[in-house]
Amino acid sequence: EVQLVQSGAEVKKPGESLRISCKGSGYSFTSYWISWVRQMPGKGLEWMGRIDPSDSYTNYSPSFQGHVTISADKSISTAYLQWSSLKASDTAMYYCARQAIAARPSWFDPWGQGTLVTVSS
Amino acid sequence: QSALTQPASVSGSPGQSITISCTGTSSDVGGYNYVSWYQQHPGKAPKLMIYDVSNRPSGVSNRFSGSKSGNTASLTISGLQAEDEADYYCSSYTSSSTLEVFGGGTKLTVL
């Protein structure tokens, strides 16, 4: 079974750093992009960026470029989303999702269960 | 403001059909057949329902169908059931630097 399993909920203070993870299983991890998607409380989905785990090539949405860092460790089939200095506005649910690496755009399937990040003083 | 425009809410009675629209531009929905739809129940992760405008993944009910005309894509759910009550999001590839865009989401209520 293809699965993406994310790390658990986090509660942090403004200014703190954080890294959350997404572990893939049941498929060739280096054959698919891993995308990260934000969902703020009561709001819709926003694409943040993605990584090709085979070579760590990344794409970022301009809205998130410079605010987060996406990385991956293909040896353990895990992708990461990282903040160096959290803000209260980073409070959200974060999902990872798989996309095929191909000569054409692809859909998001499957999705991880989500990681809730709460930033509060 | 989301890049793709969806109605905030739609409703229907069990057994009826409903359609959710997703309007973009020639840079995304209108320019490519790379529209997908996702169902999200409260407190759950999104689930792929339709990809490439009108294709259904294995395991998704044939009551769900997708189409596109010009800059507007549509998701139709026929024979509404109580378990269809959820939020639905469209997504598209875009030629802008954003690469991927979502609609604002539509809350489906089964009366």
Boltz contact constraints between the chains, C-beta under 6 A:
constraints:
  - contact:
      token1: [A, 44]
      token2: [B, 2]
      max_distance: 6.0
  - contact:
      token1: [A, 44]
      token2: [B, 104]
      max_distance: 6.0
  - contact:
      token1: [A, 44]
      token2: [B, 105]
      max_distance: 6.0
  - contact:
      token1: [A, 45]
      token2: [B, 89]
      max_distance: 6.0
  - contact:
      token1: [A, 45]
      token2: [B, 102]
      max_distance: 6.0
  - contact:
      token1: [A, 47]
      token2: [B, 100]
      max_distance: 6.0
  - contact:
      token1: [A, 59]
      token2: [B, 99]
      max_distance: 6.0
  - contact:
      token1: [A, 61]
      token2: [B, 98]
      max_distance: 6.0
  - contact:
      token1: [A, 62]
      token2: [B, 97]
      max_distance: 6.0
  - contact:
      token1: [A, 95]
      token2: [B, 45]
      max_distance: 6.0
  - contact:
      token1: [A, 105]
      token2: [B, 34]
      max_distance: 6.0
  - contact:
      token1: [A, 105]
      token2: [B, 93]
      max_distance: 6.0
  - contact:
      token1: [A, 107]
      token2: [B, 36]
      max_distance: 6.0
  - contact:
      token1: [A, 107]
      token2: [B, 48]
      max_distance: 6.0
  - contact:
      token1: [A, 107]
      token2: [B, 51]
      max_distance: 6.0
  - contact:
      token1: [A, 109]
      token2: [B, 48]
      max_distance: 6.0
  - contact:
      token1: [A, 111]
      token2: [B, 45]
      max_distance: 6.0
  - contact:
      token1: [A, 111]
      token2: [B, 46]
      max_distance: 6.0
  - contact:
      token1: [A, 113]
      token2: [B, 45]
      max_distance: 6.0
  - contact:
      token1: [A, 114]
      token2: [B, 45]
      max_distance: 6.0
